[in-house]
């Protein structure tokens, strides 16, 4: 595994088999989430979307699937934990 920032990313097929992305969120409002996820190639990306606001843990996946891409400068301001990891294009 290679380490970028504070996260591990696979370098071989065998390592990729057991790798799971790190997913986190920031609520801009009760009904607006920004959700970020690491990618297997050693990058990360953030998406923003509206949600019902009942349970943010359960509302992250729809934002990842259907949310709008967040520009890098906004994503980096919201997710300091990804420092040292390239932002996906």
KEKE-3310 file (N, C-alpha, C; in steps of 0.2 Angstrom, whole numbers, plus 5000, padded with zeros to 4 digits):
npx = (5004:5002:5005:4996:4994:4985:4980:4978:4982:4979:4992:4994:4985:4981:4981:4971:4959:4955:4953:4945:4935:4937:4924:4917:4907:4901:4889:4881:4870:4854:4848:4857:4871:4889:4898:4912:4924:4937:4947:4951:4963:4971:4966:4954:4937:4923:4906:4890:4874:4856:4846:4834:4836:4834:4842:4858:4869:4863:4860:4871:4875:4866:4870:4883:4880:4872:4874:4881:4897:4909:4919:4937:4943:4933:4930:4942:4943:4932:4936:4948:4955:4960:4971:4986:4983:4979:4966:4953:4950)
npy = (4994:5011:5027:5041:5057:5054:5042:5025:5018:5006:4997:4986:4972:4963:4970:4979:4971:4970:4983:4998:5012:5028:5037:5053:5066:5083:5094:5107:5113:5107:5101:5100:5092:5089:5077:5067:5056:5044:5038:5023:5025:5034:5047:5059:5065:5077:5079:5087:5089:5090:5084:5074:5077:5069:5058:5059:5050:5040:5047:5049:5041:5043:5056:5055:5047:5055:5068:5085:5089:5096:5111:5110:5120:5123:5111:5107:5116:5112:5099:5096:5084:5078:5083:5083:5074:5071:5080:5073:5074)
npz = (5000:4996:5005:5006:5012:5025:5022:5015:5000:4987:4978:4971:4963:4972:4984:4981:4981:4994:4998:5004:5001:5009:5016:5020:5027:5027:5034:5026:5029:5037:5027:5016:5010:5009:5002:5003:4995:4995:4981:4972:4964:4971:4973:4978:4979:4980:4982:4981:4988:4989:5003:5013:5026:5038:5042:5041:5040:5032:5021:5013:5003:4992:4988:4984:4973:4965:4967:4964:4957:4967:4967:4967:4976:4986:4991:4997:5007:5015:5019:5027:5030:5019:5015:5006:4997:4980:4971:4962:4945)
capx = (5000:5006:5002:4995:4991:4984:4976:4982:4979:4982:4997:4994:4978:4979:4979:4965:4954:4952:4953:4938:4936:4935:4919:4915:4902:4900:4883:4881:4863:4851:4846:4862:4877:4894:4901:4919:4926:4944:4946:4957:4969:4975:4964:4948:4932:4918:4899:4885:4867:4851:4844:4828:4839:4832:4848:4864:4872:4859:4859:4877:4876:4863:4873:4888:4878:4868:4876:4885:4904:4911:4926:4942:4945:4928:4931:4948:4941:4928:4939:4956:4958:4962:4978:4992:4980:4977:4959:4952:4948)
capy = (5000:5018:5031:5048:5061:5050:5037:5020:5017:5000:4997:4979:4969:4959:4975:4982:4967:4972:4991:5001:5020:5032:5042:5057:5071:5089:5097:5114:5114:5101:5098:5100:5088:5088:5071:5066:5049:5043:5034:5018:5027:5038:5054:5060:5069:5078:5080:5091:5088:5091:5078:5076:5079:5065:5054:5061:5044:5036:5051:5051:5037:5047:5062:5052:5045:5060:5075:5089:5089:5102:5113:5109:5125:5123:5104:5107:5120:5108:5093:5096:5077:5075:5086:5079:5069:5075:5080:5070:5079)
capz = (5000:4997:5009:5004:5017:5031:5019:5011:4993:4984:4973:4967:4962:4978:4989:4979:4982:5001:4999:5004:5001:5015:5015:5025:5025:5030:5032:5025:5032:5039:5021:5011:5012:5005:5004:5000:4995:4992:4975:4972:4961:4975:4973:4981:4975:4984:4979:4985:4986:4995:5006:5017:5033:5043:5044:5036:5038:5027:5015:5010:4996:4986:4986:4980:4966:4961:4968:4959:4959:4971:4964:4972:4982:4991:4994:5001:5013:5019:5021:5028:5031:5013:5014:5003:4992:4974:4970:4956:4939)
cpx = (5004:5001:5002:4992:4991:4980:4980:4978:4983:4987:4997:4986:4976:4977:4972:4959:4951:4952:4946:4939:4934:4930:4917:4910:4903:4893:4883:4874:4860:4849:4851:4869:4882:4897:4907:4921:4933:4942:4952:4963:4973:4973:4957:4943:4926:4912:4895:4878:4862:4848:4838:4830:4837:4838:4854:4868:4869:4859:4865:4877:4872:4866:4880:4886:4875:4870:4880:4892:4905:4918:4931:4943:4940:4929:4937:4947:4936:4931:4946:4959:4961:4969:4983:4989:4978:4969:4958:4949:4941)
cpy = (5006:5022:5038:5052:5056:5043:5032:5019:5010:5001:4991:4977:4966:4964:4978:4978:4969:4979:4993:5009:5023:5037:5046:5063:5078:5092:5104:5117:5108:5097:5098:5097:5089:5082:5069:5059:5048:5038:5029:5020:5032:5046:5054:5065:5071:5080:5083:5090:5089:5084:5080:5079:5075:5061:5055:5055:5040:5040:5052:5047:5041:5053:5060:5050:5050:5067:5079:5089:5096:5104:5112:5113:5125:5116:5104:5111:5116:5102:5093:5089:5075:5079:5082:5074:5073:5074:5077:5075:5077)
cpz = (5000:5001:5006:5009:5023:5029:5015:5005:4990:4979:4969:4967:4969:4984:4987:4980:4989:5002:4999:5004:5008:5013:5021:5023:5030:5029:5032:5028:5033:5032:5015:5014:5007:5007:5000:5001:4992:4986:4975:4969:4965:4975:4978:4977:4980:4980:4984:4983:4991:4997:5011:5024:5039:5046:5040:5035:5033:5021:5011:5003:4991:4984:4982:4973:4962:4962:4963:4962:4962:4968:4970:4978:4987:4994:4999:5008:5018:5022:5021:5029:5025:5011:5011:4998:4986:4973:4963:4951:4936)
residu = (UNK:UNK:UNK:UNK:UNK:UNK:UNK:UNK:UNK:UNK:UNK:UNK:UNK:UNK:UNK:UNK:UNK:UNK:UNK:UNK:UNK:UNK:UNK:UNK:UNK:UNK:UNK:UNK:UNK:UNK:UNK:UNK:UNK:UNK:UNK:UNK:UNK:UNK:UNK:UNK:UNK:UNK:UNK:UNK:UNK:UNK:UNK:UNK:UNK:UNK:UNK:UNK:UNK:UNK:UNK:UNK:UNK:UNK:UNK:UNK:UNK:UNK:UNK:UNK:UNK:UNK:UNK:UNK:UNK:UNK:UNK:UNK:UNK:UNK:UNK:UNK:UNK:UNK:UNK:UNK:UNK:UNK:UNK:UNK:UNK:UNK:UNK:UNK:UNK)
# end
